[in-house]
Amino acid sequence: MKHTGGSGLTPGLEEALARLEERVRAMEGGALALRSQGGPANRLSDLAGYLEARAALGGPDAALCRRLAAEARAMRGML
């Protein structure tokens, strides 16, 4: 697998991470500001942590948050 120069992700994983972040921003009305501006591993960990915390609160989107958190953790494992 060929990695991109800057992010350390393959082009497919970089695109998947961007789509995942965009889905979460859409859930939050575009107001999501993740702490980590670091590398992809940090971005994925922060995103998964946020989603797990939101799922723990319950509510109508808890199942979606759990699923998206699992997706972020799986992507993190691919690094």
Summary of the structure (lengths in Angstrom):
residues: 79
radius of gyration: 12.5
end to end distance: 11.2
largest distance: 40.5
contacts: 204
relative contact order: 0.16
helix: 63%
strand: 0%
